[in-house]
Amino acid sequence: LYDHYLALNFHHYKRSSLIQVERSKIIINDPEPLLEIQTCHLPPALVHEYYRIELTMYNSGDKIKNGLIKLSCAESIEDIFCFTDRFVPTNQLTLGSINKNESKKFTIFAYSPVMDPNRLLNIHTKYTTESYETVAEKQLPIPVEQPFVARLTFYS
């Protein structure tokens, strides 16, 4: 109706003073994750050590039907390796179902063949509930250091 009114009264407006009509936009974002990723570990990790990390996934939202936890290093996937509690190499874990206000624990082991005091492990969790799908993420700093610095000096 408004566009029809403009068309009828177009001769009253100069070309430089036309009214512009803005269209509305709809932006759909993923819902805020209600899955809290908690970690327990004792830094620093040592070069060539199987460094134990306990992950606790606490669900404060709707019941989670299923999900997938992906593990990667911020710099390079090849510099850090993750293992399950049976020492099977992996970069992902199955989340499974978690009821509201309950948690689920996972134990992983990170292994790094090189020293890096600024190492970051990315924990990317994509999960599905009855009504939506969303992602929870966390970056875990894991400084990797040499186990010993041995120096021998001989005096005569």
Summary of the structure (lengths in Angstrom):
residues: 156
radius of gyration: 26.9
end to end distance: 102.6
largest distance: 107.4
contacts: 385
relative contact order: 0.25
helix: 10%
strand: 44%
